[in-house]
Amino acid sequence: MQTRISAGLAQLGLTPPPQAAAQLARYGQLLLEQNQVMNLTAITDPDQVVDLHFLDCAALLTIGEDFHKKTLIDVGTGAGFPGLPLKILEPSLSVTLLDSLGKRVNWLSSVCEALSLDKVACLHARAEEQALEAGFRDSFDFAVSRAVASLELLSELCLPYVKVGGKFLAMKSVDSGAETEGAARAIAKLGGRLLPRVDYTIPGTEIVHRVVVVEKISPTPKGFPRRWAKMQKAPL
C-alpha cells in the first residue's frame, strides 16, 4: 500500500511529510483488520482502499485552499474520511472527527494513538446537537463531509460549524449538479454561498469526483440546525 500511496500523492502534486505514506499504509491495515469485526467500509481490496479512500481524500489538498494551521471538523466521519487522511498529510491541521456511532469513534481514537497523531479530537455526538454547543458553532475554518446525504441536509448539518470566512467542502459525484442547484436556497438561508465547484480525477483511475465549495458569509441564524427528523421531513 505504501508504494501505491506515494505514487498517487506524487501524481496529485503533493509533497507530504516523510512519514505520511507509511502512516496512511498503517491506517489502511488497521482499517481492513477492524473491518472484519465492524462495518467500516465496503472496500476491502488494499489497492482500492488506497485509491478510493486515501487518494480521493488527499485530492482535497489540491483544490486551492490553504489548510496550514487551520481548524477542521469532519461531520459524519465514519471510518475517518476525509478528516484523518487530511490530518496525516497536513499535520498542522487541528482536526475534529465527529460521528454518532460510539464504536467508530473509539476505534478512531485507537488509530490516532497508534499513529502518534496530536491535535485530533474524536467526538461521539449527533451533528445537529453538537453544532449548538459553544466552541463549535461558527468556530471552524473548514467543515468537510463525505457522508452520503443530500447537499441540502449536509449544508444544514455542516454550515453551522463554519466561521464567517471559512468553507464547507462537500465531497460529491460529478452528477451532483442538479442537487447542488437545488440546495442553493438552503445554503443562502444558512449563511453560505456557493463558489465554483472543483472536479478532480483520482490517480490510478478514471474516476472523476467533485468538491462542492460553500463559503460562509454570515453567521448561521438561530434555529439551525433543526432536529434530524424535522430536516428530513421538511428540507429547507
Number of C-alpha atoms within 10 A of each C-alpha: 18 17 10 18 22 21 15 22 19 13 13 17 12 15 12 15 11 10 10 21 23 17 19 22 21 17 22 21 15 16 23 19 12 14 16 11 8 13 12 16 15 8 14 15 9 16 16 15 22 24 21 17 20 25 26 24 20 25 24 21 16 13 13 8 10 10 19 11 12 15 19 27 27 27 29 26 26 23 20 26 22 28 28 26 22 22 22 23 22 20 20 16 20 21 24 22 27 25 22 16 15 14 12 22 23 13 18 25 17 14 18 18 12 13 15 9 15 14 14 21 16 23 22 18 18 17 24 20 14 19 23 18 11 9 11 15 18 22 19 25 22 26 28 27 26 21 18 10 11 16 25 21 18 22 27 25 27 28 32 31 33 31 23 20 15 23 27 31 23 22 23 23 14 16 10 16 14 8 13 18 13 15 20 19 14 19 25 18 15 25 20 28 19 18 11 9 16 16 17 18 15 22 22 16 10 9 14 14 18 22 24 21 20 25 22 27 17 17 18 24 11 10 8 18 25 16 14 16 9 11 17 13 8 8 14 18
